[in-house]
Amino acid sequence: QALLEYSRRELLSLSVRSGFSAADKCELFKQTSDINALIMLYRMTALGIGSPEDRAACFGKTMTLLSEKQKRALSSCADTKEFLTALSGTRYSNLCAGTGERSFEHVLKTALYGIMRKRLHFATDPTEALFAYMFLSENEIKNVVRICEGVRYGLPAQRIEEFLILGSER
């Protein structure tokens, strides 16, 4: 796990210096950064942890597609309902539209899986393809762990499948 994380960071720094277009690099890395920050921010809001300033620190200084106003609105939410309302005014509102029975985190991770799968399929640069492949490989490892844990605790197959991060075509 640590090796994958280190390799991803090295790949990110390498691709910033060369490789696919600057716009593609920024879009891919900012989307990934935003989705991970939104998951963390949602958790902090649900648990009532941290001040708005602490929550705002979830977003990188430059690696985000959200405006300062949107980041402030998301960081200052009192509860998860208010958070989802604030999120509806951002470019990521379509990702969590079908939250329903699924958790917010699961929906965003599934959306990120779809983004990376699409990037892997249509990548024109090796570093972009490798970045997407590493993400998808890491996701597969996590899914195997989820399956093993489900079997260990005697969960039925349908219940285990609910925990898996799979593409939206499933």
N, C-alpha and C positions, 0 to 999 in steps of 0.2 A: 504494500500500500504506500509506504513512504517512498519507495523507488518510483512508483507511478507518479506521485505528486511532484517529486523532484524533476522527473523527466518532462512532465507537463510544463513546469516553470521554465526549464531550459529551452523547450520547444517554443514557448511563447517569446522568450527573449531573442531566440534565433530568428523567428519569423518576423519580428519587428524590424530586424536589420536587413532581411532579404525575403524573397519569396512572393507570395500572392499579393495582390494589390492592397494598398494601405487601407482603402475603404472596406474591403472584405475582412482584413485583419481586425480592424477596429470594431466592425459590426459583430463579428463572431465573439471576440473576447469581451466586448461590452455586454452582449446578451448573456453570455455565460456568467459574467460577474454580477449583473443585475439579478438574474434568477436566483443565484446563490445568496445574494444579499437580501432579496425579498423573503426567501425561506427563513433566514436567520432573524430578520426583522419581525416576521409573523410569529415566530417562536417567542421572541422577547416580548411582543405585545400580548400574546396569549398568557404568558406567565407573569406579566406585569413587572418585568425586569428592566432596570435602567431608566435614565432620564431621556428626554428627546435628543439631547446632544450625544449621549452614549449610543442611542439607536441609530442616529445619523452616521455614526462612524462605521456602520456596516457597509456603507457605500464607499467605494474608492474615490479618491479625489478626481481622477480623470477617466477611469474605466466605467463609465455609466452612460446610458442613453436617456436618463431621466433629468429633468430640469431641477434646479435648486428648489423651486417652489413645490414640485412634486415630492422631492426628497423630504422637505420640511413637513409637508402634509402627512406623508406616510410615517415619519418618525414621531410625530406628536399625537398619534392615535391612542385613545384610552382603552379600546378593546378591539377584538378581532372583527366585529361587525363594522365598526368605523374604519378599520384598516381596509377591508374589502371594498367599502364605499369609496375611499380615497384611491384605491388601486384602479377602480373603474374609470378614472379620469386619465389613465396613463396608456402607453402603447401596449402594456401587458394585460389589459382588461380582457381581451379575447382568450388568453391562456387559462384564466380561472373562471370562465363563464359556466363551465359544466361541473363545478365543484361538487354539488349535490351530496351524494353519500361518501364520496372519496374525500380524503383529507386534502387540504390546500397544498401541503408539501408534496403529496403524491401527484397531484395534478400538474404542479410546476415541474417536477422531475420528469414526468412523462412528456411534457411539452419540450423540455430540454433534450430528452432522448430523441424526439422527432426532429428537432433542429439539427442535432449532430448526425443523425442518420441521413438526413437530406444533404448535409454538407459533405459527408463521406461519399455519397452517390454522385454528386455533381462537382466535386473538388477538381480544380484545374491545376492546383499546386500541391506538391508532395507534403509540405509542412501542414497545410490545411487538412489534407486527408489523414495524416498521421495524428494530428491533434484530435480529430473526430474519432478515429479508430481507438485511440487511447481512452477517450471518454467512454465509448461503447464497450470496450474490453473491461474497464473498471466496473461498469454497470453490470456486465455479465457475472463478474466475480461476486458482486454484492447480491445478485439474484441467487447464485448458487448457495451463498451463506444463508440467505433468507429461507431457501428450500430446506437446507440441512437443519436450521433451527426449528422450522415448522414440523419436520418429521420428528425431531428430538422431543418436541413438546406434544406430539400426538395430534396435531391439527389435521383436519380433513383437507384434501387436495384443493377444494374450492376456496377454502379460507386462506391457504398458503398462496394461491394465485392472486388474491387481493393485495398481497404485500409486494408482488413483483412489479418492477418498473419495465413495462413493455411498450411497444409502439402502439399508437392509437388504432391501428388496423386490427388489433386483437379484440 
